[in-house]
């Protein structure tokens, strides 16, 4: 005969292993004894034999439907075997039977969050709060439910209430910090995470959360401090390492980040994102060839993974390998459903390779795919300008400025357009706007100087070019423009100095010609002759060069040689009145 008192004694003493065989033996003799079945269920729960617990308590509630405790244990068993709907219904039954059964409310709310029914969790937690307002758990559940619904503003007050009731609970501070971050109040989030760290200084999650806030604020030096601490407290957490490496990259500490990614790749050689991030580190360290070699392997192995291909194309562009970059676009990127941004990059590359027809075609496709890409309109406008399709160019520039009215590049290029069609007063306005955005941009300063030169505002022209030279006194185009401006001002010695440097850096025709003209004005005719002859050897029928040589020889009192060059001028262009006038004068 079953010794129920002995079984109850063992259960009361939590000696469940000893109680189990006694109950099993008793049930063989009396298998329908509800009290024994209930005891067997209680023993199964405590021994974590959840399926046996389900069988026992399903039997109990079948015959004792008003037994709230058995319904509660049945819900617990359902929960552990993953039958969340069964658990939900069981806990609701408990509450229907005993409205003040607080553990049933808690377990039910947790189940409702598991099955993504946060609004129901709020309803039951609010109901429980009316019954027992001192328990922080229900405020916490309400706040967590609003977080799950992404209504972060609504989650803050219940979480603050939970914090007031349980001021030493680290989890609440971390959750409240997360809500503040999502609601855009990062300063309050920092306070919450700092409090969590004070309460539990050895908790890596609080350090990680604080570091993550600083990442959101783009304060990556501070982020590194806390993320590194989180990583040191939990050396196994991969997420901590990845987040720390991200902030290291953002802080341009590429070598330290590379070391982390190398270690991660030892553990996970299959993870392409770690390889890609390591490549980014090599790029940041200036080890472009290493980055290119790794990317070439990645692209070869998986030609549908377009991000590495795009970076490889960018690195080819950086290293001057434009044809290889174009090949990447042709063979990989454009075959994998390119985005509008990707096609825009391809168009810019084509333009750099002087393939303006392809560039124009691609830019039109980009604009059709996404008409809101302002710089695509700007780039198309530049192509139209180069083709002297001025009306089309102006339309595209105006569209670009409407989309991005404060973009330096767009404003500056529109100023260049106006300068090129001799609308110098309007050009000045846009150069001024561009310089308000980037006051030290050397090209904007230089083109403003040239625009002032055309407008014959020589003092202001000199002022702008001097600013540009102060920023970069080795730029050949700035030196050339400085020479032109000094020449226009009659400051020939300064013009000569700048133009000599410009020719040394870039001996193009216009720079050499301006230097020769400067030598002429300084009376250094032989130097001028040498340059003009050099230009003539490459451009034999250039009337301007021939005339300048004639003028030099006239000044050197070598009229015969001067007449030889003048004869060549009239042979090429018989209507040149200036040449005829000089011939009459020197004959």
Secondary structure, 3 states (H helix, E strand, C coil): CCCHHHHHHHHHCCCHHHHHHHHHHHHHHCCCCHHHHHHHHHHHHHCCCHHHHHHHHHHHHHHCCCCHHHHHHHHHHHHHHCCHHHHHHHHHHHHHHCCCCHHHHHHHHHHHHHCCCHHHHHHHHHHHHHHCCCCHHHHHHHHHHHHHCCCHHHHHHHHHHHHHHCCCCHHHHHHHHHHHHHCCCHHHHHHHHHHHHHHCCCCHHHHHHHHHHHHHCCCHHHHHHHHHHHHHHCCCCHHHHHHHHHHHHHCCCHHHHHHHHHHHHHHCCCCHHHHHHHHHHHHHCCCHHHHHHHHHHHHHHCCCCHHHHHHHHHHHHHCCCHHHHHHHHHHCHHHCCCCHHHHHHHHHHHHHCCCHHHHHHHHHHHHHHCCCCHHHHHHHHHHHHHCCCHHHHHHHHHHHHHHCCCCHHHHHHHHHHHHHCCCHHHHHHHHHHHHHHCCCCHHHHHHHHHHHHHCCCHHHHHHHHHHHHHHCCCCHHHHHHHHHHHHHCCCHHHHHHHHHHHHHHCCCHHHHHHHHHHHHHCCCHHHHHHHHHHHHHHCCCCHHHHHHHHHHHHHCCCHHHHHHHHHHHHHHCCCCHHHHHHHHHHC
